């Protein structure tokens, strides 16, 4: 089975490879722009942050990645009042369906995305232990759920810091892929954690090389480790902000954004390279190129 988890591989590919990487830290386009997501919270933000940590994968990542896939496949007009920029949490799935504004149902999400992993990983996997006794089976189920909570906390820590903090830039419009602005944003809109050493890199899932990952998304993890000191030196030479701190310092800044105590840094509009700017439509295609005719549309990514 290819990458059996809470998310479909093809949904992750659309969400991460084809949307996030091309629209990093654009509030209206990047699905990993957490400031916009947390600003919609109605309940206590500290409480919601804790819930996000504990249930990050199935309550946030599973429906949000599936939304990106469905949006790319949707034919015709979107449902009335459906906001394609909305962060699709598990709560929003039920809410949008009840309002008649959904592009997929909660039942579809459960049967195609969440349900198979929930059933097979947490119940069928420990099923042979019933031969020993019911208590062995249920203890195994409990251990799997506790391990899942730990995995969600770890996943939250090593993914949210990547582009979040009051020292990280966000951008008001899109930019042409592989343009000078694209590579500048890969650095100024991303964050590295402490790098070097196999154990350190392994515990970070090699996500501590986030800047290099956005510059060269197709390189191997070991190549990131080789490139990192050279990229940092080039940025320091040319005065490009290269943010790198340990995971605990970064998490403190992530929590400040999630709880509303700090805001992301806005990139000054007058410093944008105008010939690189583009504007996207709601499904990932170029809506308007600043330097071209509105009729000269690029195909969807």
C-alpha positions as CSV (number, residue, x, y, z in Angstrom):
1,X,0.0,0.0,0.0
2,X,1.4,3.4,-1.0
3,X,2.0,5.6,2.0
4,X,-0.9,4.4,4.2
5,X,-1.9,7.3,6.4
6,X,-4.6,9.8,7.2
7,X,-4.0,11.5,3.9
8,X,-4.3,10.2,0.3
9,X,-0.9,10.4,-1.5
10,X,-2.5,12.1,-4.5
11,X,-4.3,14.7,-2.2
12,X,-1.0,15.4,-0.5
13,X,0.7,15.9,-3.9
14,X,-1.8,18.4,-5.0
15,X,-1.9,20.3,-1.6
16,X,1.8,20.4,-1.0
17,X,3.7,20.0,-4.3
18,X,1.3,21.9,-6.5
19,X,-0.2,24.5,-4.3
20,X,1.9,25.2,-1.2
21,X,5.2,25.2,-3.0
22,X,4.0,27.7,-5.6
23,X,2.1,29.9,-3.2
24,X,4.2,29.9,-0.1
25,X,2.9,32.3,2.6
26,X,0.2,33.8,0.4
27,X,-2.7,34.3,2.8
28,X,-5.3,33.7,0.1
29,X,-3.6,30.7,-1.5
30,X,-1.1,28.8,0.7
31,X,-3.0,26.0,2.6
32,X,-0.2,26.0,5.2
33,X,-0.6,29.7,6.1
34,X,-1.7,29.2,9.7
35,X,-2.4,32.8,10.7
36,X,-5.5,32.9,8.5
37,X,-6.6,29.5,9.8
38,X,-6.3,30.4,13.5
39,X,-7.9,33.8,13.0
40,X,-11.2,32.0,12.2
41,X,-11.3,30.3,15.6
42,X,-14.4,31.3,17.7
43,X,-13.3,29.5,20.9
44,X,-10.4,30.2,23.2
45,X,-7.3,30.2,21.0
46,X,-5.1,28.5,23.6
47,X,-7.7,25.7,23.9
48,X,-7.9,25.4,20.1
49,X,-4.1,25.3,19.8
50,X,-4.0,22.3,22.2
51,X,-6.7,20.5,20.2
52,X,-4.8,21.2,16.9
53,X,-1.7,19.7,18.4
54,X,-3.5,16.5,19.5
55,X,-5.6,15.9,16.4
56,X,-3.5,17.7,13.8
57,X,-3.4,14.9,11.2
58,X,-7.0,13.7,10.9
59,X,-8.8,16.9,11.9
60,X,-6.7,19.3,9.8
61,X,-4.4,17.6,7.3
62,X,-6.8,14.9,6.1
63,X,-9.7,17.2,5.1
64,X,-7.6,20.1,3.9
65,X,-5.4,17.9,1.6
66,X,-8.6,16.2,0.3
67,X,-10.2,19.6,-0.4
68,X,-7.1,20.6,-2.5
69,X,-7.5,17.4,-4.6
70,X,-11.3,17.8,-5.0
71,X,-11.0,21.4,-6.0
72,X,-8.6,20.5,-8.8
73,X,-10.9,17.9,-10.1
74,X,-14.2,19.8,-9.7
75,X,-16.0,20.4,-13.0
76,X,-18.3,23.3,-13.6
77,X,-19.3,26.0,-11.2
78,X,-18.5,25.7,-7.5
79,X,-21.4,25.5,-5.1
80,X,-22.9,28.9,-4.2
81,X,-21.2,30.5,-1.2
82,X,-18.4,28.0,-1.2
83,X,-15.1,29.7,-0.3
84,X,-12.2,27.8,-2.0
85,X,-9.8,29.7,0.3
86,X,-11.4,28.3,3.4
87,X,-9.2,26.0,5.6
88,X,-11.1,22.7,5.5
89,X,-11.0,21.3,9.0
90,X,-13.2,18.3,10.0
91,X,-15.6,20.9,11.6
92,X,-15.8,22.8,8.3
93,X,-16.6,19.6,6.4
94,X,-19.7,19.0,8.5
95,X,-20.6,22.7,8.5
96,X,-20.3,23.2,4.8
97,X,-22.3,20.0,4.1
98,X,-25.1,21.2,6.4
99,X,-25.3,24.5,4.5
100,X,-25.3,22.9,1.1
101,X,-22.0,24.4,0.2
102,X,-19.7,21.4,0.2
103,X,-17.7,20.0,-2.7
104,X,-17.5,16.6,-0.9
105,X,-19.5,15.1,1.9
106,X,-18.4,14.0,5.4
107,X,-19.4,10.5,4.4
108,X,-17.1,10.6,1.4
109,X,-14.2,11.9,3.5
110,X,-14.8,9.1,6.0
111,X,-15.1,6.3,3.5
112,X,-12.3,7.3,1.2
113,X,-9.7,9.1,3.4
114,X,-10.1,8.7,7.2
115,X,-12.1,5.5,7.6
116,X,-9.7,3.0,5.9
117,X,-6.7,4.1,8.0
118,X,-8.8,4.3,11.2
119,X,-10.2,0.8,10.7
120,X,-7.1,-1.0,9.5
121,X,-4.4,0.6,11.6
122,X,-6.3,0.8,14.9
123,X,-8.5,-2.2,14.9
124,X,-7.5,-4.8,12.2
125,X,-3.8,-4.5,12.9
126,X,-4.1,-5.7,16.6
127,X,-6.9,-8.1,15.8
128,X,-4.7,-11.3,16.2
129,X,-4.2,-10.4,19.9
130,X,-7.9,-11.4,20.4
131,X,-6.5,-15.0,20.2
132,X,-4.7,-14.3,23.5
133,X,-7.5,-12.4,25.1
134,X,-9.8,-9.4,24.8
135,X,-7.7,-7.4,27.3
136,X,-4.6,-7.8,25.0
137,X,-6.5,-6.5,22.0
138,X,-8.0,-3.4,23.8
139,X,-4.6,-2.6,25.4
140,X,-3.1,-2.6,22.0
141,X,-5.8,-0.4,20.6
142,X,-5.3,2.0,23.5
143,X,-1.5,2.1,22.9
144,X,-2.1,2.8,19.2
145,X,-4.3,5.7,20.0
146,X,-1.9,7.1,22.6
147,X,1.0,6.7,20.1
148,X,-1.2,8.6,17.6
149,X,-1.5,11.5,20.0
150,X,2.2,11.7,20.4
151,X,2.7,11.4,16.6
152,X,0.3,14.3,16.1
153,X,2.1,16.5,18.6
154,X,5.4,15.7,16.9
155,X,3.9,16.3,13.4
156,X,2.5,19.6,14.6
157,X,5.9,20.7,15.9
158,X,8.0,19.8,12.9
159,X,5.6,21.2,10.3
160,X,4.0,24.4,11.7
161,X,7.4,26.1,12.4
162,X,8.3,25.8,8.7
163,X,6.7,29.1,7.6
164,X,5.3,30.6,10.8
165,X,6.5,33.3,13.1
166,X,6.5,37.1,13.5
167,X,10.0,37.1,11.8
168,X,8.8,35.3,8.7
169,X,7.4,37.2,5.7
170,X,4.1,36.7,4.0
171,X,3.1,38.0,0.5
172,X,0.0,39.7,-0.8
173,X,0.2,38.3,-4.4
174,X,1.7,35.4,-6.3
175,X,4.9,35.3,-8.2
176,X,6.1,33.5,-11.4
177,X,7.6,30.1,-10.7
178,X,11.4,30.0,-10.8
179,X,11.6,33.8,-11.0
180,X,14.0,35.7,-8.8
181,X,11.1,36.6,-6.5
182,X,10.2,32.9,-6.3
183,X,13.6,32.0,-4.9
184,X,13.7,35.0,-2.6
185,X,10.3,33.9,-1.1
186,X,11.6,30.4,-0.7
187,X,14.2,31.9,1.8
188,X,12.3,34.8,3.4
189,X,9.1,32.9,3.7
190,X,10.6,29.8,5.3
191,X,12.4,28.8,8.5
192,X,15.2,26.3,9.3
193,X,15.7,24.6,12.6
194,X,19.0,23.5,14.0
195,X,20.7,21.4,11.3
196,X,23.4,18.8,11.2
197,X,23.9,15.3,12.8
198,X,22.0,12.2,11.8
199,X,19.9,12.0,15.0
200,X,19.0,15.7,15.0
201,X,18.0,15.6,11.4
202,X,16.1,12.3,11.8
203,X,14.1,13.7,14.7
204,X,13.1,16.7,12.7
205,X,12.1,14.5,9.8
206,X,14.6,16.6,7.8
207,X,12.1,19.4,7.8
208,X,14.8,21.5,9.5
209,X,16.1,22.1,6.0
210,X,12.9,23.9,4.9
211,X,14.6,26.7,3.1
212,X,16.7,24.4,1.0
213,X,13.6,22.2,0.4
214,X,11.7,25.2,-1.1
215,X,14.7,26.2,-3.3
216,X,15.2,22.6,-4.6
217,X,12.1,20.5,-3.8
218,X,13.4,17.6,-5.8
219,X,16.7,17.1,-4.0
220,X,17.3,14.3,-1.5
221,X,17.4,15.0,2.2
222,X,21.2,14.4,2.4
223,X,21.6,16.9,-0.4
224,X,19.9,19.5,1.7
225,X,22.4,18.9,4.4
226,X,25.2,19.5,2.0
227,X,23.7,22.6,0.5
228,X,22.5,24.3,3.7
229,X,25.8,26.0,4.8
230,X,26.4,27.3,1.3
231,X,22.8,28.7,1.0
232,X,23.2,30.4,4.4
233,X,26.5,31.9,3.5
234,X,25.1,33.3,0.2
235,X,22.2,34.8,2.0
236,X,24.4,36.4,4.6
237,X,26.7,37.8,1.9
238,X,23.8,39.5,0.1
239,X,21.7,40.6,3.2
240,X,18.9,38.2,2.6
241,X,17.1,37.2,5.9
242,X,17.9,33.5,6.7
243,X,16.0,32.5,9.8
244,X,17.3,29.6,11.7
245,X,16.7,28.7,15.4
246,X,16.2,25.6,17.6
247,X,12.9,23.9,17.6
248,X,11.9,25.3,21.0
249,X,12.5,28.9,20.0
250,X,10.5,28.3,16.9
251,X,7.6,26.7,18.7
252,X,7.4,29.7,21.0
253,X,6.9,31.9,18.0
254,X,4.5,29.5,16.4
255,X,2.3,29.5,19.5
256,X,2.4,33.3,19.5
257,X,0.8,33.3,16.0
258,X,-1.7,30.6,16.9
259,X,-2.8,32.3,20.0
260,X,-3.0,35.8,18.3
261,X,-0.2,37.4,20.3
262,X,1.8,38.1,17.2
263,X,1.3,38.6,13.5
264,X,3.3,37.4,10.5
265,X,5.6,39.9,8.9
266,X,4.2,41.6,5.7
267,X,6.6,41.9,2.8
268,X,6.8,45.5,1.7
269,X,4.9,46.0,-1.6
270,X,7.3,48.5,-2.9
271,X,10.1,46.0,-2.8
272,X,8.3,43.4,-5.0
273,X,9.8,42.8,-8.4
274,X,6.8,43.8,-10.5
275,X,7.7,41.7,-13.6
276,X,7.6,38.5,-11.4
277,X,4.1,39.1,-10.0
278,X,1.0,37.1,-11.0
279,X,-2.5,36.6,-9.6
280,X,-4.0,33.2,-9.2
281,X,-7.6,31.9,-9.8
282,X,-9.4,29.8,-7.2
283,X,-8.3,26.5,-8.7
284,X,-4.6,27.0,-9.1
285,X,-4.4,28.6,-12.5
286,X,-2.9,32.0,-13.3
287,X,-5.8,34.5,-13.4
288,X,-3.8,37.6,-14.3
289,X,-0.1,38.2,-15.1
290,X,1.0,41.8,-14.1
291,X,3.1,42.0,-17.2
292,X,0.7,40.3,-19.7
293,X,-2.7,40.7,-21.1
294,X,-5.6,39.4,-19.0
295,X,-6.4,37.1,-21.9
296,X,-3.0,35.4,-21.7
297,X,-3.8,32.9,-19.1
298,X,-1.5,30.1,-18.0
299,X,-2.9,26.6,-17.6
300,X,-3.7,25.3,-14.1
301,X,-0.7,23.7,-12.3
